[in-house]
Amino acid sequence: MTLNFLTDIDETLLTFKPGVSSPRSTSSVMNAIRSYAVEVKKRTPESVEAEINIVKKTVPWWSWTTFLERLAMDPARFWEYAFEYESAYLQPAEPDLPSTFADLKRRGASFFITSNNPPDGIRHKLRLAGFPNPERIFTAFLGATQMQVMKAEPLFWRKVIPETGVPPETLCTLGDDFHDDCEVPFSEGIRRAFLLNRDSRNTGRQLDGMTLIPSISSLKELFA
């Protein structure tokens, strides 16, 4: 069976550690930028916020690197700092994810990332999820910054489908959000989805062509 998975990151490959209550989120690289600028660069919080707001107002589809350049941060040092910062409360959503994906690839699957994260954020989040060399698993990173539209919009998927370079009928989504990962891509012609239901948040969801799964590792049954 040939399936090309359009794979989400947040709450799919990466999730909060048990017991973490947070105003932070899986999209909190910005908090790491603020912390690094104050703790390491010795900037005042007010000056940091001023620079951040300039980027937000002048760069419609920024990446995290845009903020690092504005704040004169060394990228290598910052991303190590961000990894330690976010490792305190984020973890891989399942054990041994790289092994699971490698096994599925050997059985004929392929994987693309479809995410609202910018490209540098995608690499960062995949590292947190246990993928130090994500190019070995994922064919391409198709993020909102490249598409210049968010996943919740039909246009995102309209752009993604030809970007994959594979027959549309082989595409399927893999994610945790019924709207973003099922309803919207289906509106643009994708006809198969695997929706995660680890914490029962999607119990009762139904859509022709959608399958509820308890874990990513359970996909191995498709390729047995």
ChimeraX attribute file (.defattr): number of C-alpha atoms within 10 A of each C-alpha:
attribute: neighborCount
match mode: 1-to-1
recipient: residues
	/A:1	9
	/A:2	12
	/A:3	19
	/A:4	23
	/A:5	22
	/A:6	28
	/A:7	23
	/A:8	24
	/A:9	23
	/A:10	24
	/A:11	17
	/A:12	22
	/A:13	23
	/A:14	21
	/A:15	19
	/A:16	21
	/A:17	14
	/A:18	9
	/A:19	7
	/A:20	11
	/A:21	10
	/A:22	9
	/A:23	6
	/A:24	14
	/A:25	15
	/A:26	17
	/A:27	13
	/A:28	13
	/A:29	20
	/A:30	14
	/A:31	15
	/A:32	18
	/A:33	22
	/A:34	18
	/A:35	19
	/A:36	19
	/A:37	21
	/A:38	16
	/A:39	12
	/A:40	12
	/A:41	13
	/A:42	11
	/A:43	15
	/A:44	12
	/A:45	13
	/A:46	10
	/A:47	13
	/A:48	19
	/A:49	11
	/A:50	10
	/A:51	13
	/A:52	19
	/A:53	13
	/A:54	12
	/A:55	16
	/A:56	13
	/A:57	8
	/A:58	9
	/A:59	11
	/A:60	10
	/A:61	15
	/A:62	17
	/A:63	18
	/A:64	16
	/A:65	16
	/A:66	15
	/A:67	20
	/A:68	16
	/A:69	11
	/A:70	13
	/A:71	18
	/A:72	11
	/A:73	18
	/A:74	11
	/A:75	13
	/A:76	8
	/A:77	11
	/A:78	17
	/A:79	18
	/A:80	11
	/A:81	17
	/A:82	20
	/A:83	17
	/A:84	13
	/A:85	17
	/A:86	22
	/A:87	15
	/A:88	11
	/A:89	18
	/A:90	20
	/A:91	20
	/A:92	24
	/A:93	21
	/A:94	17
	/A:95	12
	/A:96	13
	/A:97	17
	/A:98	18
	/A:99	14
	/A:100	16
	/A:101	21
	/A:102	15
	/A:103	15
	/A:104	22
	/A:105	18
	/A:106	10
	/A:107	15
	/A:108	12
	/A:109	17
	/A:110	19
	/A:111	23
	/A:112	22
	/A:113	23
	/A:114	27
	/A:115	25
	/A:116	24
	/A:117	27
	/A:118	22
	/A:119	20
	/A:120	14
	/A:121	19
	/A:122	21
	/A:123	18
	/A:124	20
	/A:125	26
	/A:126	19
	/A:127	16
	/A:128	21
	/A:129	25
	/A:130	20
	/A:131	21
	/A:132	14
	/A:133	12
	/A:134	17
	/A:135	12
	/A:136	12
	/A:137	18
	/A:138	19
	/A:139	14
	/A:140	15
	/A:141	23
	/A:142	25
	/A:143	24
	/A:144	21
	/A:145	17
	/A:146	19
	/A:147	20
	/A:148	16
	/A:149	17
	/A:150	19
	/A:151	23
	/A:152	16
	/A:153	13
	/A:154	17
	/A:155	16
	/A:156	24
	/A:157	27
	/A:158	17
	/A:159	16
	/A:160	20
	/A:161	18
	/A:162	11
	/A:163	12
	/A:164	18
	/A:165	8
	/A:166	12
	/A:167	11
	/A:168	14
	/A:169	13
	/A:170	15
	/A:171	22
	/A:172	23
	/A:173	27
	/A:174	28
	/A:175	26
	/A:176	25
	/A:177	19
	/A:178	19
	/A:179	13
	/A:180	20
	/A:181	25
	/A:182	26
	/A:183	18
	/A:184	20
	/A:185	27
	/A:186	22
	/A:187	12
	/A:188	15
	/A:189	14
	/A:190	21
	/A:191	20
	/A:192	22
	/A:193	25
	/A:194	25
	/A:195	24
	/A:196	23
	/A:197	19
	/A:198	17
	/A:199	8
	/A:200	10
	/A:201	12
	/A:202	16
	/A:203	11
	/A:204	7
	/A:205	12
	/A:206	12
	/A:207	14
	/A:208	9
	/A:209	13
	/A:210	20
	/A:211	17
	/A:212	19
	/A:213	18
	/A:214	15
	/A:215	15
	/A:216	21
	/A:217	17
	/A:218	10
	/A:219	15
	/A:220	13
	/A:221	8
	/A:222	9
	/A:223	15
	/A:224	7
